Amino acid sequence: MTEVWKMDNDYCLYTENRDIMKRIRRYYTDFEIMAEYFKFDKLIGIQYKVPIKRKRSAFRLAKIKH
C-alpha cells in the first residue's frame, strides 16, 4: 500500500512496498523520513516528507505496482 497526501506546504508519502523504499533511499535523497512503523520488531512501513518540488515524483512512485 502506498499513499500520498498534502500536509501544510509539503506532501507526505506512506509506503509498505520494499521496492519503493529502496528506490527512495537510492534516488530521492531529499525525501525525509517522518516515521517508521514496526510490528513485532519488523519494519512494515515508512512515512516520508516530500518537498513540494518533488510532488509529481511522489505521485508516480505511489502508482508503481509490484
Phi, psi and omega in degrees: 000133178222131181227151175229136176214161182275138178221113183052241181262359181239185178237157176243144177231125176246133179218147172247000183276121182296323180296321178292321177300316179296318180296319178295316180299322184279312191254336186243074184287346179272000173280121181265138177284123177265320182206150174238135184249127182239148172224118184055047178062021177241131180293125179245340180193157177226140176249127182247148170264123186252126176298151182303326181289345180254015182305313182298320178296320180297317179293326177293318178298323182293336181273353181292129178246122178231000000 
